[in-house]
Amino acid sequence: MAEPKETISPPYSRFWLLGSGFSLIILAITVYLLQASPEQGLNFLWSLIIPAAPIIFLLAPNLWASFCPLAILQSVGRRIKIGSRTKLSDNTVQSLQHISWGLLFVLVPARIFLFNLEAQVVLLTIPLLALVALGSGFLFDGFGGWCSGACPIRPVEMLYGQYNQERHRPEACQSCNNCQKECSRLYSSSNEVKINNMLPFQNQIFSFPGFILGYFLSSSTDSIAMVYLKCLGIALLSWLVIRVLFNGRKGVIISGILAIGVYYGFTVPSVVGVWDLPILTIPLLYGILIALFFWGIRGFITKTLAKTS
């Protein structure tokens, strides 16, 4: 197998400063709305900001890694050159990523009965996560510990980012310290490396489309036990079907496509309803998302077809 080409690292500090400022302003607006108008704040977060994340992961995962508020906070220690910044072993990084999948499977169903309803809980969670990310930047090298480790958003970013062939690494990784072996951020132009990095988590990945379906089939009137039963029960069924039909690399690829399809299939009508938009907005948004999806995976499709021809 040919050695994958590393992404390049352009001098875009000014662009990063603008993007970081915009990202932190969005975070500040979210916090303000959650305090001043809890219902509006929750809608802003769960029906505007979060729905945009998966398509960003697909189109430009390294852009997300540059401008995520928690990634910005994790980079503070390196920027001011304070802290030990220990380099984690490959086994530790992989263990942290298993933890991130566990957190994802615990926290997403909790949206149904907690985070979607209680603005005060979200307000308490935001500074807690900020402190964890900030502390990780002082303790561990690069994105180790949080952004490339225990962050529950990282598995989704990896899954949806597998189709993209970016040529630019995140701003914080311009001077790579090899904090993670064959990092998919550094080798984001190589689909093969990204998929190989996800193979240790293929059981969680195969479960993910069903997990998302279970989330959308749950409601706030369900008991907590029923919410987790739906999410994890359908996730188990998803794991079984994909493992039998595809498995391995193909299973990882198919799981990502199914997961993003299920997510937006349910999210678009929900967002239109929350913001009281015209019903014709639904097919329009579907059309835009489908176009963006195929635009995002065009390089992946071309490369795959070239291999099979």
VENTA-V988022 format. One record per pair of residues at least 12 apart in sequence whose C-alpha atoms are under 10 Angstrom apart, sorted by the first residue. I is the first residue (numbers start at 1). GAP is how many residues later the second one is. D is the distance in whole Angstrom. If there is no record, write none. Layout:
BEGIN
{{I:GAP:D} {I:GAP:D}}
END
This chain:
BEGIN
{{1:191:10} {3:187:9} {3:190:10} {4:178:10} {4:183:7} {4:184:9} {4:185:8} {4:186:6} {4:187:9} {4:188:8} {4:189:8} {5:162:9} {5:181:9} {5:182:7} {5:183:9} {5:184:7} {5:185:7} {6:161:8} {6:162:9} {6:163:9} {6:176:10} {6:177:10} {6:178:10} {6:179:9} {6:180:6} {6:181:5} {6:182:8} {6:183:7} {6:184:8} {7:158:9} {7:159:7} {7:160:5} {7:161:5} {7:162:6} {7:163:9} {7:167:10} {7:177:10} {7:178:8} {7:179:6} {7:180:6} {7:181:6} {7:182:6} {7:183:9} {8:158:9} {8:159:6} {8:160:5} {8:161:6} {8:162:10} {8:166:8} {8:178:8} {8:179:9} {8:180:10} {8:181:10} {9:158:8} {9:159:6} {9:160:6} {9:161:8} {9:162:8} {9:163:10} {9:164:8} {9:165:5} {9:166:8} {9:167:10} {9:177:9} {10:157:10} {10:158:7} {10:159:8} {10:160:10} {10:161:8} {10:164:8} {11:160:9} {11:163:8} {12:158:10} {12:159:7} {12:162:10} {13:158:7} {13:159:10} {13:161:10} {15:156:9} {16:47:9} {16:50:7} {16:51:7} {16:56:10} {16:154:9} {16:155:7} {16:156:9} {17:49:10} {17:50:9} {17:154:10} {18:49:9} {19:44:9} {19:47:8} {19:48:6} {19:49:9} {20:46:8} {20:47:5} {20:48:8} {20:49:7} {20:51:10} {20:52:7} {21:46:9} {21:48:9} {21:51:10} {22:45:8} {22:47:10} {23:43:10} {23:44:6} {23:45:7} {23:46:6} {23:47:10} {23:49:9} {24:43:9} {24:44:9} {24:45:6} {24:46:10} {24:48:9} {25:44:10} {26:19:10} {26:23:9} {26:43:9} {27:18:9} {27:22:10} {27:41:10} {27:42:7} {27:99:9} {29:12:9} {29:15:9} {29:16:10} {30:12:8} {30:13:10} {30:14:7} {30:15:7} {30:19:9} {30:93:9} {31:14:9} {31:88:9} {31:91:9} {31:92:7} {31:95:8} {31:96:10} {32:91:10} {33:12:9} {33:86:9} {34:84:9} {34:85:6} {34:86:7} {34:87:10} {34:88:8} {34:89:7} {35:84:8} {35:85:8} {35:88:8} {37:82:9} {38:79:9} {38:80:8} {38:81:5} {38:82:8} {38:84:10} {38:85:10} {39:77:9} {39:78:8} {39:79:9} {39:80:8} {40:79:10} {41:78:7} {41:81:10} {42:73:8} {42:74:7} {42:75:8} {42:76:8} {42:77:6} {42:80:9} {43:73:9} {43:74:10} {43:228:9} {43:231:7} {43:232:8} {44:230:10} {44:231:10} {45:71:9} {45:77:10} {46:65:9} {46:69:9} {46:70:7} {46:221:10} {46:225:9} {46:228:10} {47:220:8} {47:221:9} {47:223:8} {47:224:5} {47:225:9} {47:226:10} {47:227:7} {47:228:8} {48:223:7} {48:226:10} {48:227:9} {51:212:9} {51:213:8} {51:216:7} {51:217:8} {51:220:8} {52:212:10} {53:100:10} {53:103:9} {53:104:9} {54:99:10} {54:102:8} {54:103:7} {54:105:10} {54:106:7} {54:107:9} {54:205:10} {54:206:7} {54:209:9} {54:210:9} {55:102:10} {55:105:8} {55:106:9} {55:205:8} {55:209:9} {55:234:8} {55:237:8} {55:238:7} {55:241:9} {56:101:9} {56:104:9} {56:105:9} {56:236:10} {56:240:10} {57:97:10} {57:99:8} {57:100:5} {57:101:8} {57:102:9} {57:103:6} {57:104:5} {57:105:9} {57:106:10} {57:107:9} {57:239:10} {58:98:10} {58:99:8} {58:100:9} {58:101:9} {58:102:5} {58:103:5} {58:104:8} {58:105:7} {58:106:6} {58:107:10} {58:198:10} {58:202:9} {58:234:9} {58:235:7} {58:237:10} {58:238:6} {58:239:8} {59:101:9} {59:102:7} {59:104:9} {59:105:6} {59:106:9} {59:107:9} {59:233:8} {59:234:8} {59:235:10} {59:236:8} {59:237:5} {59:238:8} {60:97:10} {60:100:10} {60:101:7} {60:104:7} {60:105:9} {60:106:7} {60:107:10} {60:108:9} {60:128:10} {60:236:8} {61:96:7} {61:97:8} {61:99:8} {61:100:6} {61:101:9} {61:103:8} {61:104:10} {61:105:8} {61:108:9} {61:109:9} {61:123:10} {61:124:8} {61:127:8} {62:95:9} {62:99:9} {62:102:10} {62:104:8} {62:105:9} {62:106:7} {62:107:6} {62:108:5} {62:109:8} {62:110:10} {62:111:10} {62:122:9} {62:123:6} {62:124:9} {62:126:8} {63:103:9} {63:105:9} {63:106:8} {63:107:6} {63:108:8} {64:93:9} {64:106:8} {65:78:10} {65:82:8} {65:83:10} {65:89:9} {65:92:9} {65:104:9} {65:105:6} {65:106:8} {65:107:8} {65:108:10} {65:120:8} {66:103:9} {66:104:5} {66:105:5} {66:106:7} {66:107:9} {67:103:9} {67:104:9} {67:105:10} {68:79:10} {69:61:8} {69:64:9} {70:56:10} {70:59:8} {70:60:6} {70:61:9} {70:62:9} {70:63:6} {70:64:8} {70:76:9} {70:77:8} {70:81:9} {71:59:9} {71:62:7} {71:63:9} {71:66:9} {71:72:8} {71:75:9} {71:76:6} {71:77:10} {71:99:10} {71:101:8} {72:58:10} {72:61:9} {72:62:9} {72:65:9} {72:99:10} {72:100:8} {73:57:7} {73:58:8} {73:59:9} {73:60:6} {73:61:5} {73:62:9} {73:63:9} {73:64:7} {73:65:10} {74:56:9} {74:57:9} {74:58:8} {74:59:5} {74:60:5} {74:61:7} {74:62:6} {74:63:4} {74:64:8} {74:65:10} {74:66:9} {74:67:10} {74:68:8} {74:69:7} {74:70:9} {74:71:9} {74:72:8} {74:73:8} {74:98:9} {75:58:9} {75:59:8} {75:60:10} {75:61:9} {75:62:6} {75:63:8} {75:66:10} {75:67:7} {75:68:8} {75:72:10} {75:96:10} {75:97:7} {75:98:10} {76:57:10} {76:58:7} {76:59:9} {76:60:10} {76:61:6} {76:62:8} {76:96:10} {77:57:7} {77:58:8} {77:59:8} {77:60:5} {77:61:5} {77:62:8} {77:63:9} {77:64:9} {77:65:9} {78:59:7} {78:60:7} {78:61:10} {78:62:9} {78:63:8} {78:64:8} {78:94:9} {79:58:9} {79:93:9} {80:58:10} {81:57:9} {82:55:9} {82:56:6} {82:57:9} {83:52:9} {83:53:10} {83:54:8} {83:55:4} {83:56:6} {83:57:8} {83:58:9} {84:53:9} {84:54:6} {84:55:5} {84:56:7} {84:57:8} {85:50:10} {85:51:8} {85:52:7} {85:53:6} {85:54:4} {85:55:4} {85:56:4} {85:57:8} {85:58:10} {85:59:9} {85:60:10} {85:94:10} {86:50:10} {86:51:10} {86:52:9} {86:53:6} {86:54:4} {86:55:5} {86:56:9} {86:58:8} {86:59:9} {86:93:9} {87:52:9} {87:53:6} {87:54:5} {87:55:8} {87:56:10} {87:57:7} {87:58:9} {87:90:9} {87:91:9} {87:92:6} {87:93:9} {88:52:7} {88:53:8} {88:54:10} {88:56:7} {88:57:8} {88:61:10} {88:90:10} {88:91:7} {88:92:8} {89:55:10} {89:90:8} {89:91:8} {89:92:9} {90:89:9} {90:90:7} {90:91:7} {90:92:10} {91:89:10} {92:52:10} {92:53:9} {92:57:9} {92:88:10} {93:51:7} {93:52:7} {93:53:10} {93:55:7} {93:56:6} {93:57:9} {93:86:9} {93:87:7} {93:88:9} {94:54:9} {94:55:7} {94:56:9} {94:86:9} {94:103:9} {94:106:8} {94:107:9} {95:54:8} {95:55:9} {96:48:9} {96:49:7} {96:50:8} {96:52:8} {96:53:5} {96:54:5} {96:55:9} {97:48:9} {97:49:9} {97:50:10} {97:51:7} {97:52:5} {97:53:5} {97:54:8} {97:55:8} {97:57:8} {97:58:8} {97:101:10} {97:103:10} {97:104:9} {98:51:8} {98:52:8} {98:54:10} {98:57:9} {98:102:9} {98:103:7} {98:106:9} {99:50:8} {99:51:6} {99:52:8} {99:53:8} {100:46:9} {100:47:10} {100:48:9} {100:49:7} {100:50:4} {100:51:5} {100:52:5} {100:53:8} {100:54:7} {100:55:7} {100:56:10} {101:48:10} {101:49:8} {101:50:9} {101:51:6} {101:52:9} {101:53:8} {101:54:6} {101:55:9} {101:100:8} {101:103:7} {101:104:9} {101:107:10} {102:48:9} {102:50:8} {102:102:9} {103:47:8} {103:48:8} {103:49:6} {103:50:9} {104:46:10} {104:47:9} {104:48:5} {104:49:7} {104:50:9} {104:51:8} {104:52:9} {104:104:10} {105:47:9} {105:99:9} {105:102:10} {105:103:9} {105:106:8} {105:107:10} {105:123:9} {105:126:8} {105:127:8} {105:130:10} {106:46:10} {106:122:8} {106:125:10} {106:126:10} {107:45:8} {108:44:9} {108:103:9} {108:104:9} {108:107:8} {108:120:10} {108:123:9} {109:102:9} {109:103:9} {109:105:9} {109:106:6} {109:107:9} {109:109:8} {109:110:10} {109:115:9} {109:118:6} {109:119:6} {109:120:10} {109:121:9} {109:122:7} {109:123:9} {110:105:10} {110:110:10} {110:114:8} {110:117:8} {110:118:9} {111:104:9} {111:108:10} {111:109:9} {111:116:10} {112:103:8} {112:104:9} {112:106:7} {112:107:6} {112:108:5} {112:109:9} {112:110:9} {112:111:10} {112:112:9} {112:115:8} {112:116:10} {113:105:10} {113:106:8} {113:107:5} {113:108:8} {113:109:8} {113:110:8} {113:111:7} {113:114:8} {114:106:9} {114:110:10} {116:104:9} {117:103:9} {129:17:10} {129:22:9} {132:13:9} {132:14:8} {132:19:10} {133:12:8} {133:13:6} {133:14:8} {133:17:10} {133:18:9} {134:12:9} {140:39:9} {141:35:10} {141:36:7} {141:37:9} {141:38:6} {141:39:9} {142:30:8} {142:31:7} {142:33:9} {142:34:8} {142:35:7} {142:36:8} {142:37:6} {142:38:9} {143:29:8} {143:30:8} {143:34:10} {143:35:10} {143:36:7} {143:37:8} {144:34:10} {144:35:6} {144:36:7} {145:34:10} {148:31:9} {148:32:8} {148:35:9} {148:36:10} {148:37:9} {149:31:10} {155:43:9} {155:46:9} {155:49:9} {155:50:9} {155:53:10} {156:49:9} {156:52:9} {156:100:9} {156:103:9} {156:104:10} {158:26:8} {158:27:9} {158:36:7} {158:37:9} {158:39:9} {158:40:8} {158:98:9} {159:35:9} {159:36:8} {159:39:8} {159:46:8} {159:49:10} {159:93:8} {159:94:8} {159:96:8} {159:97:6} {159:98:9} {159:100:9} {159:101:9} {160:93:9} {160:95:9} {160:96:6} {160:97:8} {160:99:9} {160:100:8} {160:136:10} {160:137:10} {161:23:9} {161:24:10} {161:27:8} {161:30:9} {161:33:8} {161:34:10} {161:95:9} {161:135:9} {161:136:9} {162:22:9} {162:26:8} {162:27:9} {162:28:9} {162:29:6} {162:30:8} {162:31:9} {162:32:6} {162:33:6} {162:34:10} {162:35:10} {162:36:9} {162:90:9} {162:91:8} {162:94:8} {162:135:9} {162:138:9} {163:25:9} {163:26:9} {163:27:9} {163:28:6} {163:29:10} {163:31:9} {163:32:9} {163:90:8} {163:93:9} {163:94:10} {163:130:10} {163:131:10} {163:133:7} {163:134:5} {163:135:8} {163:136:8} {163:137:5} {163:138:8} {164:24:7} {164:25:7} {164:26:8} {164:27:7} {164:30:10} {164:131:10} {164:132:6} {164:133:6} {164:134:8} {164:135:7} {164:136:7} {165:22:9} {165:23:6} {165:24:4} {165:25:6} {165:26:7} {165:131:9} {165:132:8} {165:133:9} {165:134:7} {165:135:7} {166:19:9} {166:20:10} {166:21:9} {166:22:6} {166:23:5} {166:24:9} {166:25:10} {166:130:10} {166:133:10} {167:19:9} {167:20:9} {167:21:7} {167:22:6} {167:23:10} {168:17:9} {168:18:8} {168:19:9} {168:20:8} {168:21:8} {169:15:9} {169:16:6} {169:17:6} {169:18:8} {169:19:7} {169:20:9} {170:15:7} {170:16:8} {170:18:10} {173:12:8} {173:13:8} {174:12:9} {181:16:9} {182:12:9} {182:14:9} {182:15:8} {183:14:8} {184:12:9} {184:13:7} {184:14:10} {189:110:10} {189:111:10} {190:110:9} {191:108:10} {191:109:7} {191:112:9} {191:113:10} {192:57:9} {195:53:9} {195:54:7} {195:55:9} {195:57:7} {195:58:8} {196:52:9} {196:53:8} {196:56:10} {198:50:10} {198:51:9} {198:54:8} {199:48:10} {199:49:7} {199:50:7} {199:52:10} {199:53:7} {200:48:10} {201:51:9} {202:37:9} {202:41:9} {202:45:8} {202:46:7} {202:47:9} {202:49:8} {202:50:6} {202:53:9} {203:33:9} {203:35:10} {203:36:7} {203:37:9} {203:39:10} {203:40:8} {203:44:9} {203:45:9} {203:48:10} {203:49:9} {204:31:9} {204:32:9} {204:34:10} {204:35:8} {204:48:10} {205:30:10} {205:33:9} {205:34:8} {205:37:10} {205:46:8} {205:47:6} {205:48:9} {205:49:10} {205:50:6} {205:51:8} {205:54:9} {206:29:8} {206:30:9} {206:31:9} {206:32:6} {206:33:5} {206:34:8} {206:35:8} {206:36:6} {206:37:7} {206:40:10} {206:41:8} {206:42:10} {206:45:7} {206:46:7} {206:47:10} {206:48:9} {206:49:6} {206:50:9} {206:52:10} {206:53:9} {207:24:10} {207:25:8} {207:26:9} {207:27:8} {207:28:4} {207:29:6} {207:30:7} {207:31:5} {207:32:4} {207:33:8} {207:34:9} {207:35:8} {207:36:9} {207:48:8} {207:52:9} {208:23:9} {208:24:9} {208:26:9} {208:27:6} {208:28:9} {208:30:7} {208:31:8} {208:47:7} {208:48:8} {208:50:9} {208:51:7} {208:52:10} {209:25:9} {209:26:7} {209:28:10} {209:29:7} {209:30:9} {209:33:10} {209:45:10} {209:46:6} {209:47:8} {209:48:9} {209:49:6} {209:50:4} {209:51:8} {209:52:9} {209:53:7} {209:54:8} {210:20:9} {210:21:7} {210:22:8} {210:23:8} {210:24:5} {210:25:4} {210:26:7} {210:27:7} {210:28:5} {210:29:8} {210:31:10} {210:45:9} {210:48:9} {210:49:8} {210:52:9} {211:17:10} {211:19:8} {211:20:5} {211:21:6} {211:22:8} {211:23:6} {211:24:4} {211:25:8} {211:26:9} {211:27:8} {211:28:9} {211:48:9} {211:51:10} {212:18:10} {212:19:7} {212:20:9} {212:22:9} {212:23:8} {212:46:10} {212:47:7} {212:48:9} {212:50:7} {212:51:7} {212:54:10} {213:17:9} {213:18:7} {213:19:10} {213:21:7} {213:22:8} {213:25:9} {213:46:8} {213:49:6} {213:50:8} {213:52:10} {213:53:9} {214:13:8} {214:14:8} {214:15:8} {214:16:5} {214:17:4} {214:18:7} {214:19:8} {214:20:6} {214:21:7} {215:12:7} {215:13:8} {215:15:7} {215:16:5} {215:17:9} {215:19:9} {215:20:10} {215:48:10} {216:14:9} {216:15:9} {216:46:9} {216:47:8} {216:49:10} {216:50:7} {216:51:9} {217:13:7} {217:14:8} {217:17:10} {217:49:10} {218:12:7} {218:13:8} {238:17:9} {239:12:9} {239:16:9} {242:12:8} {242:13:8} {257:36:9} {260:33:9} {261:28:10} {261:29:9} {261:32:10} {264:21:10} {264:22:8} {264:25:8} {264:26:10} {265:17:10} {265:21:8} {268:13:9} {268:14:6} {268:15:9} {268:16:10} {268:17:7} {268:18:7} {268:21:10} {269:12:9} {269:13:6} {269:14:9} {269:16:9} {269:17:10} {270:12:10} {272:13:9}}
END
